[in-house]
Amino acid sequence: MNILGIGNAIVDVICKVDENFIDQNNLTKSTMKLFFDENEFQNLLKNLKIERTVSGGSVANSIVGISQLGSKAGFIGKISDDKFGINYEEGLKKENVEYFYSKKKEKLPTGTCLILVTPDSERTMCTFLGIAGKINENDVSLDSIKKSEIIFLEGYLWDEGEPKKAFDKAINNSNKVAMSLSDLFCVDRHKPHFLNLVKNKLDITFANEQEITSLIDAKNFGEVVNFSKQLNKLMIVTRGEKGAIAINGDEVIESDIQKNLKIVDLTGAGDLFAAGFLHGYINKLSIKKCLEKGTEMSSRVIQQIGARL
């Protein structure tokens, strides 16, 4: 196995909404809100017109992209044996992703994420984790971790208790670890833990500029670069219109964005960027070429609805 992803197994439910819907439901545009009350979540969903559903979750999106590029990819994520769970597993297998999890009937349903796309192409996510958030160390296949060149984790998955134990088991038995910081709210919730991971446990960290700036309380991007140089690990930062940058010890490599794109939906831009980069990395391309592959993948996905090519 080239790359094994471990993340929240979430069915993406994509809906177009207007700006008023975001305001009326007290959502913060372009962020992810976690729902803990299933009824509240269902009430939000019932008035929406569903464009389509996809076997999603941040790292699962990346893993599918990696598989589409031709690398051998696998995924571990917890689902229930229900309608969405069955759809989820079938969706990954159709993409030639090896799925290392045996589903069973659970008290909680398979996780769901409403992706609300506003006319400006921004996406606002509302997530009910369901059983996905209850992943534990017994759900993580030791054999598959040891046989993978890289494991790829998502910040969304990290939580105190059972998910942390699953995370630790994966990290402690891996050959190489990459992780995405996932989301600004996620970083702010788990700042000391994420900082420890970035400094001491991860070989490759993916973040956008907001996330890494918040993580280290940087006053400017120069501080981000200096922090990353001292790590002596690989730090990949996406910067929106400013492109992407990789910092590897004293080496700083930059890549521009692709111009004149017809942007439809920014869902999955970061996920597909990581897919392109990791595919290049596994195939021993230069860091510059890895950045360019990531940029190419993210440029393709934002010109369509949803996080899949």
C-alpha positions in Angstrom: 0.0 0.0 0.0 1.4 3.4 -1.0 -0.9 5.6 1.2 -3.4 4.6 3.9 -5.9 7.3 5.0 -7.5 7.3 8.4 -10.4 9.7 8.9 -14.0 10.4 9.5 -16.2 8.4 7.1 -18.7 11.0 6.2 -21.4 11.0 3.5 -21.3 14.4 1.8 -24.7 15.8 1.0 -24.2 18.7 -1.4 -26.9 21.5 -1.5 -27.0 24.9 -3.1 -28.3 27.7 -0.8 -28.5 31.5 -0.8 -26.8 33.8 1.6 -30.0 34.2 3.7 -30.0 30.5 4.5 -26.6 30.8 6.1 -27.7 33.9 8.2 -31.1 32.5 9.2 -29.5 29.3 10.6 -26.7 31.2 12.5 -23.9 29.6 10.5 -20.5 31.1 9.9 -19.8 31.1 6.2 -16.8 29.0 4.9 -16.4 27.1 8.2 -17.5 23.7 9.5 -20.0 23.5 12.3 -20.4 20.2 14.3 -23.9 19.2 15.3 -24.4 17.0 18.4 -28.2 16.8 18.2 -29.4 14.5 15.5 -32.9 16.1 15.4 -31.5 19.6 15.0 -29.3 18.3 12.1 -32.3 16.6 10.5 -34.4 19.8 10.7 -31.7 21.7 8.8 -31.6 18.9 6.1 -35.3 18.5 5.6 -35.9 21.9 3.8 -32.9 21.5 1.4 -32.8 20.2 -2.2 -30.0 17.7 -2.4 -27.8 18.1 -5.5 -25.9 14.8 -4.9 -24.3 12.6 -2.2 -20.7 11.3 -2.2 -18.6 9.0 0.1 -16.7 11.9 1.6 -14.7 13.0 4.6 -11.6 15.1 4.1 -9.0 12.4 4.0 -11.3 10.0 2.1 -11.5 12.7 -0.6 -7.7 12.8 -0.7 -7.4 9.0 -0.8 -9.8 8.8 -3.8 -7.8 11.5 -5.6 -4.6 9.5 -4.9 -6.2 6.3 -6.3 -7.4 8.2 -9.4 -3.8 9.3 -10.0 -2.7 5.6 -10.0 -1.2 5.2 -6.6 -2.3 2.3 -4.4 -4.6 3.7 -1.7 -6.5 2.4 1.3 -8.9 3.9 3.9 -10.0 3.3 7.4 -13.2 5.0 8.7 -16.1 3.9 10.9 -19.5 3.5 9.4 -22.8 1.8 10.5 -24.5 -1.0 8.5 -27.3 1.4 7.3 -28.3 2.9 3.9 -25.6 5.6 4.0 -23.0 3.2 5.3 -23.6 0.7 2.5 -23.5 3.6 -0.1 -20.3 4.8 1.5 -18.4 1.5 1.2 -19.6 1.0 -2.4 -18.5 4.5 -3.3 -14.9 3.9 -2.1 -14.7 0.5 -3.8 -15.8 1.9 -7.1 -12.8 4.2 -6.9 -10.4 1.3 -6.3 -9.8 2.3 -2.7 -9.2 -0.7 -0.4 -11.5 -0.3 2.6 -10.1 -1.7 5.8 -13.2 -1.7 8.0 -16.0 -4.2 8.6 -19.3 -2.4 9.2 -21.9 -3.6 11.7 -25.3 -2.3 13.0 -24.5 0.6 15.4 -26.7 2.8 17.7 -25.5 5.9 15.9 -26.0 6.3 12.1 -23.2 6.8 9.5 -21.8 10.3 9.6 -23.2 13.0 7.4 -21.9 16.4 6.2 -24.2 19.0 4.7 -22.1 21.0 2.2 -24.0 24.3 1.6 -22.7 26.0 -1.5 -23.5 29.8 -1.8 -23.6 31.7 -5.1 -20.0 32.9 -4.5 -18.8 29.3 -4.6 -17.9 29.3 -0.9 -18.9 26.2 1.1 -20.2 26.0 4.6 -20.3 22.6 6.2 -22.6 21.2 8.9 -21.5 17.9 10.2 -23.2 15.2 12.3 -20.4 12.8 12.9 -22.6 9.9 14.0 -20.6 6.7 14.4 -17.6 8.2 12.5 -16.6 10.1 15.6 -16.5 6.9 17.7 -13.6 5.3 16.0 -11.3 3.5 18.4 -8.0 1.7 18.4 -9.7 -1.7 17.6 -11.0 -0.2 14.4 -7.5 0.5 13.2 -5.8 -2.4 11.4 -2.2 -2.7 12.6 -1.2 -4.8 9.7 -2.4 -2.3 7.1 -0.6 0.5 8.9 2.7 -1.3 8.9 2.4 -2.2 5.2 1.8 1.4 4.1 4.5 3.7 3.0 2.6 6.8 4.4 -0.4 7.1 6.6 -2.5 10.2 6.1 -4.6 11.6 9.0 -7.1 14.4 9.4 -7.3 16.9 12.2 -11.1 16.5 12.2 -10.6 12.9 13.5 -8.6 14.0 16.6 -10.6 14.0 19.8 -10.0 13.1 23.4 -10.8 9.5 24.3 -11.2 6.7 21.8 -10.3 8.7 18.6 -7.1 9.9 20.2 -6.2 6.2 21.0 -6.8 5.3 17.4 -4.7 8.2 16.3 -1.8 7.3 18.6 -1.9 3.6 17.5 -1.7 4.7 13.9 1.2 7.2 14.5 3.2 4.9 16.7 3.2 2.0 14.2 3.6 4.0 10.9 6.5 4.2 8.6 5.8 7.9 7.8 3.0 10.2 9.0 1.2 13.0 7.1 -1.7 15.0 8.5 -4.0 17.8 7.5 -4.9 20.4 10.1 -8.4 20.4 8.5 -10.1 23.5 9.6 -9.5 26.7 11.6 -12.1 25.9 14.3 -10.5 22.4 14.6 -7.1 24.0 15.2 -8.5 26.4 17.8 -10.2 23.6 19.6 -7.1 21.4 19.8 -4.3 23.9 19.6 -1.8 22.4 22.2 -2.3 18.9 21.0 -1.9 19.8 17.3 1.2 21.9 18.1 2.7 18.8 19.8 1.8 16.6 16.8 3.4 19.1 14.3 6.5 19.5 16.3 7.1 15.9 17.5 5.1 13.3 15.6 4.4 14.3 12.0 6.7 14.0 9.0 4.5 16.1 6.7 1.9 18.7 7.7 -0.7 20.2 5.4 -2.3 23.5 6.4 -3.8 26.6 4.9 -2.4 30.0 5.9 -5.2 30.7 8.4 -4.8 27.4 10.2 -1.0 27.5 10.6 -1.0 31.2 11.6 -3.6 30.4 14.3 -1.7 27.3 15.5 1.5 29.2 16.3 -0.1 32.6 17.0 1.9 34.1 14.2 1.7 37.9 13.6 2.7 37.5 9.9 3.6 34.9 7.4 7.4 35.4 8.0 6.9 33.9 11.4 5.2 30.8 9.9 8.2 30.3 7.6 10.7 30.7 10.5 8.7 28.2 12.7 8.5 25.7 9.8 12.3 26.0 9.1 13.1 25.0 12.7 10.9 21.9 12.5 13.2 20.1 10.0 10.0 18.4 8.8 8.0 19.0 5.6 5.4 21.8 6.0 3.0 22.5 3.1 0.9 25.7 3.3 -1.8 26.6 0.8 -2.3 30.4 0.5 -5.3 30.9 -1.8 -4.5 33.3 -4.5 -0.8 33.4 -3.4 -0.4 29.8 -4.4 1.3 27.2 -2.2 4.6 26.9 -0.4 6.7 24.0 1.0 9.2 24.5 3.8 11.7 21.7 4.3 14.4 22.7 6.7 16.1 25.8 5.2 14.6 25.1 1.8 11.5 27.1 0.8 9.8 26.2 -2.4 6.8 28.1 -3.9 4.2 27.3 -6.5 1.8 29.7 -8.2 -2.0 29.1 -8.7 -3.4 28.4 -12.1 -4.9 31.4 -13.7 -8.3 32.1 -15.4 -10.2 29.3 -13.8 -14.0 29.3 -13.7 -14.5 28.6 -10.0 -17.8 26.8 -9.2 -17.3 25.3 -5.8 -14.2 25.3 -3.4 -15.3 22.0 -1.7 -12.4 19.6 -1.7 -9.7 22.1 -2.9 -7.4 21.3 0.0 -8.2 17.6 0.0 -7.3 17.3 -3.7 -4.2 19.4 -3.3 -3.0 17.0 -0.7 -3.8 14.1 -3.0 -1.7 15.5 -5.8 1.2 16.4 -3.5 1.3 13.0 -1.8 1.0 11.1 -5.2 4.0 13.1 -6.4 5.9 12.5 -3.1 5.3 8.7 -3.2 6.6 8.7 -6.8 9.7 10.6 -5.8 9.0 13.8 -7.7 10.8 17.0 -6.6 9.0 19.1 -4.0 8.3 21.7 -6.7 6.7 19.1 -8.9 4.7 17.8 -5.9 3.3 21.3 -5.3 2.5 21.7 -9.0 0.6 18.4 -9.0 -1.3 19.5 -5.9 -2.2 22.8 -7.5 -3.3 21.0 -10.7 -5.6 18.7 -8.8 -7.2 21.5 -6.7 -7.6 23.7 -9.8 -9.6 20.9 -11.5 -11.9 20.2 -8.5 -12.9 23.8 -7.9 -14.3 24.1 -11.5 -17.0 21.6 -10.7 -19.5 20.8 -7.9 -18.2 18.5 -5.1 -14.9 17.1 -4.0 -14.5 14.4 -6.5 -13.0 14.4 -10.0 
